[in-house]
Amino acid sequence: MSQIDLVTGGAGFIGSNLAHRLVEMGRTVRVLDNFSTGRPENLASIRSSIELIEGDIRDLSVLHGCMRDVDCVFHQAAIPSVPRSIEDPVQSNESNISGTLNVLIAARDGGVRRLVFASSSSVYGDTPVLPKKEDMPPSVLSPYALNKLTGETYCRLFFSLYGLETISLRYFNVFGPRQNPDSEYAAVIPKFITAFLEGRSPVIYGDGEQTRDFTFIENVISANILAAQAARCTGEVVNIATGERISLNQLVKHLENITGKRVKPEYAETRAGDVLHSLADISLSRTLLGYDASADLETGLQKTLEWFQDPR
C-alpha cells in the first residue's frame, strides 16, 4: 500500500511547514521543488528525514518519477503573487496552469489516491458581498487568480473523468514562520514585521482601510492534513481562513502592541489587482473537513515575530 506523501513546492513557505508537520507525524515524505522561490534552508532541519527531488512541475517526466508509491499529493508548487502574475502572465500560466495539469496527469497515471490543491481567495476578486462563500461566482482580477480558478476546475474534472480524488483549499492571506520577507512580491505581514524589527516604516498600498482575513500557517497545515483524510473528496472547493478580518491600519496597531515599537506607516498608490475587502465563510470547511481555526491572529503574530527574531 502506498504510504508516501508528496509535497510539490515543499521548500516554499507553506510547503516546508507542511513537510515539517508530516515528518513529525511519522509520514514518509517526498519533496519536489525547483528552488525558484523555495529555499533550501526551509528544509534544513528535516533534510535527513525526507526524500528531496530538485525538479520542475513543468516537466511531466520528472513528475511521473515523483509519483512512485505516493498516497497523497499536496500540490503547493506555484509562482506566487498577484503583482508578479500581472508583470509576467506567461510564466505564471506555465507554472500555475500547465504545471498543475502535469501534476494531475502524473498523479492519475501513478495511481495516487488523493490530491490536495492549494488555491487562493483571489478567485473571488473584489465582489462587495462578505463573507466570501464557495458558491459565489468568481471574479478574477489577475492572471494569478485565473491560474488558481483554472486549477480548481482541472481538479474537479480529474475526479469526474478519471476518479482521482481531489479537493481545493482556498487560502486567505496566509502568514507565519519561513515566509520570505525580502521579495518585492512578499506578503504584507512578513514585510511589516521586518520593517518593525529594523525600525523602518511599513509600506501600505492604499489608505490602509482595506481588510484581510489573515490566516496563521498552523491553521493551513491543519487543513491540509484534514483534507488528506476527509471522507468526501470529489472535487470540492473550501475556504481556509480564520473567519475574521482586520484592516492594514489595525494590523500596524497589533504589531505596535506586541513589539512595543511605534512606527508611522508610509502610504503608496494602490496596486493593480488588489482587492479591497476579504473575509471568509468557513462553515463548509468545518462541515467537510472538521476544520477549526484554532490559532487566532494574536497568537500567530506573536509566533511569527519570535521566528523572525530567531529563525530556526
C-alpha positions in Angstrom: 0.0 0.0 0.0 1.3 3.4 -1.0 2.4 5.4 2.1 4.4 8.3 0.7 3.2 11.9 0.9 4.5 14.1 -2.0 4.7 17.9 -1.3 5.2 19.9 -4.5 6.8 23.2 -3.8 7.9 21.7 -0.5 10.8 24.2 0.0 8.5 27.1 -0.1 6.7 28.8 2.8 3.6 26.7 3.1 5.1 23.6 1.6 8.1 23.5 4.0 5.8 24.0 7.0 3.6 21.1 5.8 6.7 18.9 5.2 7.8 19.5 8.8 4.4 18.6 10.1 4.2 15.4 8.1 7.6 14.3 9.3 6.5 15.0 12.9 3.5 12.7 12.2 5.9 9.9 11.1 4.9 10.0 7.5 7.3 9.2 4.7 7.7 12.5 2.9 8.9 13.3 -0.6 9.5 16.9 -1.6 9.7 18.3 -5.1 10.9 21.8 -5.7 12.9 23.7 -8.4 14.0 26.3 -5.8 12.9 29.3 -7.9 11.1 30.7 -4.9 11.6 27.9 -2.4 14.7 27.9 -0.1 16.9 25.0 0.9 17.2 26.4 4.5 13.4 25.9 4.9 14.1 22.1 4.9 17.5 22.1 6.7 16.3 20.7 10.0 14.4 17.8 8.3 16.7 17.2 5.3 17.8 13.8 6.5 14.2 12.7 7.1 12.8 13.4 3.6 13.4 12.5 0.0 14.2 15.7 -1.8 13.9 15.9 -5.6 15.0 19.0 -7.4 12.8 19.4 -10.4 10.1 21.4 -12.1 6.4 20.7 -12.3 6.5 21.8 -15.9 8.5 18.7 -16.7 6.0 15.8 -16.9 8.7 13.1 -16.9 10.0 14.4 -13.6 6.5 14.3 -12.1 5.9 10.7 -13.3 9.1 9.7 -11.4 7.9 11.5 -8.3 4.6 9.6 -8.1 6.0 6.2 -7.3 4.2 4.7 -4.3 2.6 8.1 -3.5 -0.6 8.0 -1.5 -1.4 11.8 -1.3 -0.1 14.7 -3.3 -0.1 18.1 -1.5 0.2 20.4 -4.5 1.7 23.6 -3.2 4.1 24.5 -6.0 3.3 27.7 -7.8 4.6 31.0 -9.0 3.0 33.1 -6.2 1.9 36.7 -6.1 -0.8 38.7 -7.9 1.7 41.6 -8.8 4.2 39.1 -10.3 1.5 37.4 -12.4 0.5 40.9 -13.8 4.1 41.6 -14.7 4.7 38.2 -16.2 1.5 36.4 -17.1 3.2 33.9 -19.3 5.4 32.4 -16.6 2.5 32.3 -14.2 0.4 30.5 -16.7 3.1 27.9 -17.5 3.8 27.1 -13.8 0.4 27.5 -12.3 -1.9 26.1 -15.0 0.3 23.9 -17.2 2.3 22.7 -14.2 -0.8 21.9 -12.2 -2.2 20.0 -15.2 1.0 18.0 -15.3 0.8 17.2 -11.6 -2.8 15.9 -12.1 -1.8 13.8 -15.1 1.1 12.3 -13.3 -1.0 11.6 -10.1 -3.7 9.9 -12.3 -1.1 7.8 -14.1 0.6 6.9 -10.9 -2.5 5.6 -9.1 -2.4 8.3 -6.4 -5.3 8.2 -4.0 -5.8 11.9 -3.4 -4.6 15.3 -4.4 -5.0 18.4 -2.2 -4.6 21.6 -4.3 -3.5 25.0 -2.9 -5.9 27.5 -4.3 -6.5 31.1 -3.3 -9.1 33.6 -2.1 -8.0 35.8 -5.0 -10.6 33.9 -7.2 -13.4 35.9 -5.5 -11.9 39.2 -6.8 -13.4 42.4 -5.4 -17.1 41.4 -5.2 -18.6 43.5 -2.4 -20.5 40.6 -0.8 -19.0 39.5 2.5 -18.2 36.9 3.8 -16.9 35.0 0.7 -18.7 31.7 0.2 -17.6 28.9 -2.1 -20.8 29.1 -4.2 -20.3 32.7 -5.1 -19.5 33.5 -8.8 -15.7 34.0 -9.2 -14.5 37.5 -10.3 -10.8 37.2 -11.1 -8.7 40.4 -11.3 -5.3 39.0 -12.1 -3.6 36.2 -14.0 -2.7 34.6 -10.7 -6.4 34.4 -9.7 -7.3 32.9 -13.1 -4.5 30.4 -12.7 -5.9 29.2 -9.4 -9.5 29.1 -10.6 -8.4 27.0 -13.6 -6.5 24.7 -11.3 -9.7 24.1 -9.3 -11.6 23.4 -12.4 -9.0 20.9 -13.5 -9.2 19.2 -10.1 -12.9 18.8 -10.4 -12.5 17.4 -14.0 -9.9 14.9 -12.9 -12.3 13.5 -10.3 -15.3 13.3 -12.6 -13.4 12.0 -15.6 -10.7 9.8 -14.0 -11.8 9.2 -10.4 -8.8 11.0 -8.9 -9.9 12.2 -5.5 -9.2 16.0 -5.3 -10.0 18.9 -3.1 -9.1 22.6 -3.5 -8.3 24.7 -0.5 -8.8 28.5 -1.0 -6.2 30.0 1.3 -6.9 33.5 2.7 -3.8 35.7 3.4 -1.5 33.1 5.0 1.3 34.2 7.2 3.8 32.6 9.6 7.4 31.3 10.1 9.5 30.6 7.0 7.7 33.3 4.9 10.2 35.2 2.8 10.0 39.0 3.5 12.7 40.0 1.0 11.0 39.7 -2.3 9.2 42.7 -3.7 6.2 40.4 -4.0 6.3 39.3 -0.4 3.1 39.1 1.7 2.2 42.0 3.9 2.8 40.5 7.4 6.5 39.4 6.9 7.2 42.8 5.3 5.6 44.6 8.2 7.3 42.6 10.8 10.8 43.0 9.3 10.1 46.8 9.0 9.2 46.9 12.7 12.3 45.0 13.7 14.6 47.2 11.5 12.9 50.4 12.6 11.5 51.2 9.2 8.1 52.5 8.2 5.9 49.7 6.7 4.6 50.5 3.3 0.8 50.3 2.9 -0.6 50.4 -0.6 -3.8 52.4 -0.5 -5.3 54.1 2.6 -4.8 51.1 4.9 -8.6 50.7 5.4 -8.6 47.6 3.2 -9.4 44.5 5.2 -7.9 40.9 5.2 -8.8 37.6 6.8 -5.2 36.8 7.9 -4.7 33.1 8.4 -1.8 31.7 10.5 0.1 28.9 8.9 -0.7 26.4 11.6 -4.4 26.6 10.5 -3.5 26.0 6.9 -1.3 23.0 7.7 -4.1 21.5 9.8 -6.5 22.0 6.9 -4.2 20.1 4.6 -3.8 17.2 6.9 -7.6 17.0 7.4 -8.2 17.3 3.6 -5.9 14.3 3.0 -8.2 12.1 5.1 -11.6 13.7 4.7 -14.4 11.2 3.7 -15.7 13.3 0.9 -13.1 14.5 -1.7 -14.9 14.7 -5.1 -13.5 18.0 -6.5 -14.8 20.2 -3.6 -13.6 23.7 -3.1 -13.4 25.0 0.5 -12.2 28.2 2.2 -9.4 28.0 4.6 -9.2 31.1 6.8 -10.0 32.5 10.3 -13.4 33.9 9.5 -12.4 37.3 10.9 -11.0 40.4 9.3 -8.9 43.5 10.2 -7.7 46.5 8.3 -4.0 47.0 7.5 -4.1 50.1 9.7 -5.3 47.9 12.6 -2.6 45.3 11.7 0.0 48.1 12.3 -1.6 48.7 15.8 -1.4 45.0 16.6 2.3 44.9 15.7 2.9 48.0 17.8 1.3 46.3 20.7 3.4 43.1 20.5 6.7 44.7 19.6 6.4 47.7 21.9 7.5 49.9 19.0 5.7 52.9 17.4 6.0 53.5 13.7 4.3 55.7 11.2 3.4 53.8 8.0 4.2 55.0 4.6 1.3 55.1 2.2 1.7 54.4 -1.5 -0.6 54.1 -4.5 -3.0 51.2 -4.6 -1.6 48.2 -6.7 -3.4 46.8 -9.7 -5.3 43.5 -8.9 -5.5 44.1 -5.2 -8.9 43.5 -3.6 -10.4 45.9 -1.1 -12.0 43.6 1.4 -11.6 39.9 2.2 -13.5 37.7 4.7 -14.2 34.0 4.5 -17.2 32.0 5.5 -15.5 28.8 6.8 -18.6 26.8 7.6 -18.1 24.4 4.7 -14.6 23.6 5.7 -15.9 22.9 9.2 -18.5 20.5 7.8 -16.4 18.7 5.2 -13.1 18.6 6.9 -13.8 19.2 10.6 -11.6 22.3 10.3 -11.3 24.9 13.0 -9.1 28.0 13.0 -7.6 27.2 16.4 -4.7 29.7 16.1 -6.0 33.3 16.2 -4.3 36.4 14.8 -2.6 37.5 18.0 -1.1 34.0 18.6 0.0 33.8 15.0 1.6 37.3 15.0 3.5 36.5 18.3 4.8 33.2 17.0 5.8 34.8 13.6 7.6 37.7 15.3 9.5 35.2 17.5 10.6 33.2 14.5 11.8 36.4 12.6 13.8 37.3 15.7 15.3 33.8 15.9 14.8 31.8 12.7 15.1 28.0 13.1 
